[in-house]
Amino acid sequence: MYMTRMISLLAVISVLLITEGVDAQVIVVTPPVRPPVTRARRQRNRNQPPFVPTVNVSVGYGFPDLDRNYLPDYYGINRGNSSQSGVITGSVNYQFSRRMSIGVMVAHGVVSAPYYDYYSSSSPNFTGRLEAWSFMINLVRYFPISATVTPYLRTAIGINTWQQEYTDPTGSKVAVTGADLPDLARQFALGVRLRLSQRAGLFFEAGYGKYILNSGLSIKL
């Protein structure tokens, strides 16, 4: 009887030890689950050189100048084809990470158009002219795909300052109601920056606000 109890006790202990061993083996062998995207991203970061903040200056020319949309219309007067000078753009941005920069963008442009009487269109009755300076906070989000090509998204918002005048062919001022000119300036654009050297590059943009198309030169200080 005593021997039977000892054998039973040893059997129970053996089963418990085997079970614990199997459980421990499963815990040790099971690897941690990590998303493959995270590993790939870490590998890319290791392959890139350390990021150094920079100041970038760019100068460009935008087309067309959308301020022409604010030239007024008058009853009984036909507005002719508008002409423009600009938009000339300039920006200074502080790039504080690989993917973000913040700065200031300035735009300047002039649009004008002749106004004709419906019954006498041989010469304009007067000419309307709008000149605008725009000062905007500029936020750029970069999407680098290689060392030489960097697409980006630009969001800029700020204020307009206007000068408007209407003159007849003799140069005299015409007393007419001016355009309803907005104080808010804005520009949204999708662009790409092409690096030509360590400090210089070209950029091309398409968007809406002060212009639809814009291109120019970018310099890293």
BELKADA-V404608 format. One record per residue. N is the residue number from 1. RES is the residue in three letters. SS is DSSP state (H for helix, E for strand, C for the rest). Layout:
n:res:ss
N:RES:SS
N:RES:SS
This chain:
n:res:ss
1:MET:C
2:TYR:H
3:MET:H
4:THR:H
5:ARG:H
6:MET:H
7:ILE:H
8:SER:H
9:LEU:H
10:LEU:H
11:ALA:H
12:VAL:H
13:ILE:H
14:SER:H
15:VAL:H
16:LEU:H
17:LEU:H
18:ILE:H
19:THR:H
20:GLU:H
21:GLY:H
22:VAL:H
23:ASP:H
24:ALA:H
25:GLN:H
26:VAL:H
27:ILE:H
28:VAL:H
29:VAL:H
30:THR:C
31:PRO:C
32:PRO:C
33:VAL:C
34:ARG:C
35:PRO:C
36:PRO:H
37:VAL:H
38:THR:H
39:ARG:H
40:ALA:H
41:ARG:H
42:ARG:H
43:GLN:H
44:ARG:H
45:ASN:H
46:ARG:H
47:ASN:H
48:GLN:C
49:PRO:C
50:PRO:C
51:PHE:C
52:VAL:C
53:PRO:C
54:THR:E
55:VAL:E
56:ASN:E
57:VAL:E
58:SER:E
59:VAL:E
60:GLY:E
61:TYR:E
62:GLY:E
63:PHE:E
64:PRO:C
65:ASP:C
66:LEU:H
67:ASP:H
68:ARG:H
69:ASN:H
70:TYR:H
71:LEU:C
72:PRO:C
73:ASP:C
74:TYR:C
75:TYR:C
76:GLY:C
77:ILE:E
78:ASN:E
79:ARG:E
80:GLY:E
81:ASN:E
82:SER:E
83:SER:E
84:GLN:E
85:SER:E
86:GLY:E
87:VAL:E
88:ILE:E
89:THR:E
90:GLY:E
91:SER:E
92:VAL:E
93:ASN:E
94:TYR:E
95:GLN:E
96:PHE:C
97:SER:C
98:ARG:C
99:ARG:C
100:MET:E
101:SER:E
102:ILE:E
103:GLY:E
104:VAL:E
105:MET:E
106:VAL:E
107:ALA:E
108:HIS:E
109:GLY:E
110:VAL:E
111:VAL:E
112:SER:E
113:ALA:E
114:PRO:E
115:TYR:E
116:TYR:E
117:ASP:E
118:TYR:C
119:TYR:C
120:SER:E
121:SER:C
122:SER:C
123:SER:C
124:PRO:C
125:ASN:C
126:PHE:E
127:THR:E
128:GLY:E
129:ARG:E
130:LEU:E
131:GLU:E
132:ALA:E
133:TRP:E
134:SER:E
135:PHE:E
136:MET:E
137:ILE:E
138:ASN:E
139:LEU:E
140:VAL:E
141:ARG:E
142:TYR:E
143:PHE:E
144:PRO:E
145:ILE:C
146:SER:C
147:ALA:C
148:THR:C
149:VAL:E
150:THR:E
151:PRO:E
152:TYR:E
153:LEU:E
154:ARG:E
155:THR:E
156:ALA:E
157:ILE:E
158:GLY:E
159:ILE:E
160:ASN:E
161:THR:E
162:TRP:E
163:GLN:E
164:GLN:E
165:GLU:E
166:TYR:E
167:THR:E
168:ASP:C
169:PRO:C
170:THR:C
171:GLY:C
172:SER:C
173:LYS:E
174:VAL:C
175:ALA:C
176:VAL:C
177:THR:C
178:GLY:C
179:ALA:C
180:ASP:C
181:LEU:C
182:PRO:C
183:ASP:C
184:LEU:E
185:ALA:E
186:ARG:E
187:GLN:E
188:PHE:E
189:ALA:E
190:LEU:E
191:GLY:E
192:VAL:E
193:ARG:E
194:LEU:E
195:ARG:E
196:LEU:C
197:SER:C
198:GLN:C
199:ARG:C
200:ALA:E
201:GLY:E
202:LEU:E
203:PHE:E
204:PHE:E
205:GLU:E
206:ALA:E
207:GLY:E
208:TYR:E
209:GLY:C
210:LYS:C
211:TYR:C
212:ILE:C
213:LEU:E
214:ASN:E
215:SER:E
216:GLY:E
217:LEU:E
218:SER:E
219:ILE:E
220:LYS:E
221:LEU:C
